[in-house]
Amino acid sequence: MAVILLGCSTSSSSQSSFFKDTQLGINSHLGWNLPEYQFISFYTNDYIRSIDVNFSKESMGKNEWERLFNYPSCGISLFYSSLGNDDIFGRELALTYFFKIDLINKNKFNFYNRTGIGLSYVNQKFDLIDNYQNVAVGSNLNVHFNMRWGADYEITEKLELDGGLSFDHFSNGNTAEPNLGLNYLTGYVGVNYRLGKRSIRITTALSPHERKNVYSLFGSIGGKATRSLSSGYFLTSSLAFEAERSVWRALHLGLGADIFYDSSQETQLLEKGKEYKSIYDFQTGIHMSQTLRYRKFSLSLQEGFYIGLKENIEEKPMYNRGIIRYQISDKTWVRVAMKSHLVVLDYPEFGIGIKL
C-alpha cells in the first residue's frame, strides 16, 4: 500500500509540474477569403468557418530572453477550417507551433501578437479532370502560416475571454503546381482555461548588451516545380555570405551576397521561346537582412537585387527570402528558407551555416 501511495504521489506531483503555467484554449472563427486573384472570389460561395484548440505554456523569466520579450508563451494549435467552397477548395486541418507576445499588459487585460507556422492537410486539390477549377491548391499537404492580433481578459483566476483578428495563408512552397495558395481573414472569440498554478515572474534586470559583428557562410539545397503544370521537379541550391551586427540583443541587421543555381532554367526558357545558355542556370545578387532573435531561434527577412548574373525567365530585378534559423552550436546553424520574387514564391531551401 505504501508503494502505491508513493507512486500516486509522484504521479500527481509530476502532473502538477507539467501543467504549471499552462493554458488550454478554444476559439471559433468567422470570416472570408482574401482574393489575391479574381477567380477565388468567383468560386467562393460561403464564409470561412473555423475552430481551433490550443495548448500553451507561459514563460516566467528564467532567462534574459524571456524577460526581454515580456514573458512570451509558446504552444501548439490544432485548426480545422472551411475554405469558402467545399466542392472546389475543400477543408483544411492544420497543426501549428506558435509564439505569443503580450504587447500591452495592464491589470487583467492583455493585447498580444501570436505568430504560428506548421503543416496542413486539405482534402481537395487541383485535378485536371475532377477538379480543374481549383488552380489555387496543387497538393494535399501544405505549409500553414498564421498571424493574430488579439486581446484576452481575465474574468476569474482560471478563466480568460479571448478574441481578435486572424490572418491565415497556406500553400505548398512551389513544391507542386499550381501553388497560388489561399489567404483568409477571420474574427475569432473564445476562452482560455488555466490548467495549473501560475508561477511568480522573475524580474531581475537585464545585463548590458554588447554589440557585435557576426560573419557567416550558408550552403543550401532545395527544389521546385515549374509554373507550366509539368510533372518535372528541379534541383536548386545556393551559397550565401552574411555580415550581421547585433544593434539590439534581439535585432540584427545585415548585408550579404548570394549565388543561386536553378536547374529549371532551360526548361522554362525554352517553353517561353527564349534563348538558353548554361550560364543562365546561375544568378548572383546582394541583399539586406533584418533578423529577430529569440534564444537559439531567429527569423529573418531579406530583400535582394540581382547583380551580375540576372534572372532571365520573368526578368525580375529583385528577390526575397524568409528564413527560420536555429543555432545548434557556437559556430553552426541550420535553417529553412523560402525564396520568392515579392509575393510569387520560387522555392524552399534547407541549409547549414558556419560562423567565420
N, C-alpha and C positions, 0 to 999 in steps of 0.2 A: 504493500500500500504506500509506503514511504517513497519507493521508486516512482510509482505512478504519479503521486503528488508532485514530486520534484520535476518530473517530465512535463506535467501540465503547467507548472510554474515557469519553467524555462521557455516553453512554447508561448505562453501568454506574454512573457517579457519580450521575447523575440518579435512577436506580432506587434506589441505596443511600440517597440523601437522602429519597426518598419513603417508603421503608419504615422509616426510623429511628423508634423509639419506637412501633411499631405491633404489633398482635396480631391473629391470626385465631383465632376460637373456634367450637366446635360443641357443642351441648347437646341431650340427649334428655330429654323431659318425660313425666311420667305423673301424672294427677290426675283431677278430677271437676268437673262443673258445680256452681256455687253457685246453687241455685234461689231466685231472688228471688220467683218465682211458682210455685204448686203444679203447673201444667201442665208445667213444664220437667222436674220430677222424674218425672212420669208418662210423658213421651215419651223420656226418656233411657234408653238400653239398653246403654251401653258407657262405658268410661273415656275421658277425654281423653288422646289421644296426640299429642305434638308433637315437632318438631325445629326448631332454629334455627341459622343460621350467621351470625356477626357479625364485622365488621371495625372495629377501634377504634384510636384514637391517643391516647397519654398526653401530658399537658402537663408541662412541666419547670420552670415558674415564671418564664417570660419576662416576665410582668406580674404586678401585685399580685393580680388576681383569681384567677389560678392558684394562687398561694401561699395566698391566703385560703381557698380551697376544698380545700386539701390535695392539690393536683396532680390534678385530675379527668381522666377520659378521656371522649371522646365518639366516636360511631361510628354505623354503620348495621347493621340486623339484618334478615335475611330469615327469615320464620317461616311454617311450614306446620303445620296442626293439624286433627285431627278435632274434632267438636263434640258428641259423645255420641250422635248418631243420624244416620247418613249419609243416610238417605232423607228425613228431615224438616229437620234443621238443616244438613246438608251438611258441607263442609270449607272451611277458610279459608286464604288465602295473604295474608300481611301484610308490608309493608316499613315499618320504623320508624326514626326517628332517636332516639338515646338519649344520656343524660348519666349518668355513673357517678362516684360519690364514695366514696372509701375512708374509712370511719368509724373503723376500728381497723387500724393498720398496725404490725405487730410482727414483726421478723425476716423470715421468708418467708411469714408469714400475713397476709391482708387480709380484713377484714369490710366489706362495701360495700352501698350502696343504688344501684340502677340504675333510672332512670325513662325511658320512651320513649313516643313518640306518632307515629302515621303513618296510612297508608291500608291498607285490606284489601279483598280480594275474596272473597265467599262464593258458592259455586255453587248454593245452594238459598235461595230466599226465599219469602215468602208469595205464594200464588196462590189466588184464590177457588175455582178448580176443581181444580187439580192439587196444591196444597199448602196447603190451608186450615188444617191443624193448626199450621203454623209462624207463630204470631202474635207471635214474638219478633223476626223479621228481615223488614223490608219492602223492602230494596234489596240489590242485589249489591255495591255499593260502600259501604264504611263507614269510620268512624274507629276506629282500634285504639289502646287505651291499655294500657301495661304497667308494672308496678311489681315490682321484685325486691329481695329481701333475700338476699344470698348471701355466700359465702366462697371465696377461692382460696388455693392453697398451691403455692409454687414448688418443684418437685422437681428441676429442672435449670435451667441458665441460660436455656434456651429454652422449657421446658415447664411449665405450671401445671395442677393439678387444680382444677376449678370445680364448685360445687354450691350449691343453696339452694331457696327457695320463690319462685314467680312467680304474681302475680295479673294476669289479663287481662280486659279488657272491650272489647266492640265494639258500636257502634250507629251509626245514620246521623244523629244530632243532630236528629231530628224533621224532616228534610227529606223524608221519605216515611213512610207509615204501613203496617203497625204499626212501632213503634220501641221495643219493650221492651229489645232487645239481649240479649246473653248475657254472663255472668260465669263465669270458671272459675279454679280454683286448682290448680297443679301443683308437684310437686317435680322438680328437674332436676339432672343430673350431666353433666359434660363436661370438655373440655380447652381450654386456650388455648395457642397456639404463637406465640412471638415471631419476627416476620419479619425485623427488622433490629436494629441495635445500639441499646443503651439509653443515652441521654444522661445526663450528670450533672445533678442537680437544682440549680436556683438557690435559695439560702436567704436572700437579702437580706431584712432586716427590713421590715415594712410601715410606710408613712408614717402619721402620726396622722390619725384620721378627724375631719372637720369635720361636725357635724350641721347639716342644712339643712332648710328648709321648701320644698316644691315645690307650685305650684298649676297645674292644667291643665284643659283642656276637651276632651271627646271627642264626636265625632259618629259614629254607627254605622248601618249598614243591614243587614238580614237578611231571612229568610223562613221560613215554617213550613207544615207540613201540619197539618190538624186531626186529632183522635183518633176521627173517625167513619168513617175509611177512605174519605173522599170524595176526588175527584181534584183538588180545588182546592188552589192554593198561594197563600199570602197574604203581602203585604209587611209587614215590621216595621222599626222604626227607633228610635233613642234618642239622647238628649243627656245627657251626664253631666259634672258638675263634681267634681273630685277635689282634696283638700288632703292632702298626704303629708309625713311627717317621717322623715328617714333616721336612725333610732335606732341603727343599726349600718350599716357600709358595705354589707352585703348585705341588710339587712332594713329595709323601710319600712312604717310604719303610717299608715293614713289614714282620713279621713271624707269623705263625698261625698253628692251629691244627684242624682237621676235623673228624667228624663221619658221615658216609653215610649209608642210608638204601635204598635198591633196591629190590622191591618185584618181579622183573622179574628173579631173580637168579635161582629159582627152575626150571622154565620153560626152560630157556636157557641151564642150565647144563644138564638136562635130555635129551634135544634134541641132545646134543653133546655126550651123553652116559657117562657123568661124574657123579661122586658121588655128592650128595647134602646133606648138613646139614643145619639146620635152622640158625646157626651162620653165614653161608655164605651170608645171606641177609645183613650183616653189613660189612663195610670196614672202616678202620681208616688210617689216614695219617697226615703228616706235610707239610706245604707249605711256599714258599716265595712269596711276592707280590710287585708289583710296581703300584702305583696309581697316575694318573694325575688328578688334581682337578681344576675345574673352578666354582667359586661361590659355589652353593649348589650341583652341579653335580660333579661326579667323574667317571673315567674309570679305571678299574683295570685289570691287568693280573696276574694270579697265576700259579706257577709251583710247583706241589706237588709230594710226593713219598709215596706210601702205606707202612705203618709200622704197624706191629701187625696183624690186620685182612686184608688180601690181597684181590685183585680182582681175582676171580677164573675162569671166563669164558674165557677171552683171556689171562689171566695171565700177564697183563700189569704192569710194576713196577711204572709207572708214570701217573699222571693225571694233567689236566689243567682246568682253569676256565677263562672266560672272563666275566666281571661284569660291569654293569651300575648301579650307585647308586645315590640316591637323599636324601638330608638331609631335613627332614620335621620339625625338632625342634633341640634344642641344644643337645639332648641326643637320638634322634631317626632317623633311616634311613629306607628307603625302597630300595629294589634292585631287578634287574633281572640278572640272571647269566646263562651261558651255560657251563656245564661240558663236558669235552672231554678227549680223550686219543690221544694227539698230534693232528693230522688232522681229526681223527674219532670222530664225535660228539656223545655224550652219551645222555644227556637230558637237557632241560631247567629247571630253578628253579625260584620261586618267593618268596622273603623273607623279613623279617623285622629284624632290628638290634637295639641294645641299647648300649649306652656308659656306661662302668662300672666305 
